[in-house]
């Protein structure tokens, strides 16, 4: 899990530099992973194999973020997510910038 978190944090800093200024968009995929460090991230795998990592900012993420754990039963669930941007914080609560976020999550199965 620590290795996954390291990769997610590294990806977050790389992606922060490429965050689009476009409006929110919707994608469909399958929940692949969830992990927390200073922020909590969700990974969605699309049908084309592309992985999308983003801050887990949707209301459904709140209890997962509070416990830093998502119930395993959600792995592999098909979802429609609204992708936007949200603030990313460091451990001291300082805003590090804006990062891709999943603002809404709708379970499809």
HELIX and SHEET records of a PDB file:
HELIX    1   1 UNK A    2  UNK A   16  1                                  15    
HELIX    2   2 UNK A   59  UNK A   61  5                                   3    
HELIX    3   3 UNK A   62  UNK A   67  1                                   6    
HELIX    4   4 UNK A   72  UNK A   74  5                                   3    
SHEET    1   A 6 UNK A  25  UNK A  36  0                                        
SHEET    2   A 6 UNK A  40  UNK A  45 -1                                        
SHEET    3   A 6 UNK A  51  UNK A  56 -1                                        
SHEET    4   A 6 UNK A  95  UNK A 107  1                                        
SHEET    5   A 6 UNK A  78  UNK A  89 -1                                        
SHEET    6   A 6 UNK A  25  UNK A  36 -1                                        
END                                                                             
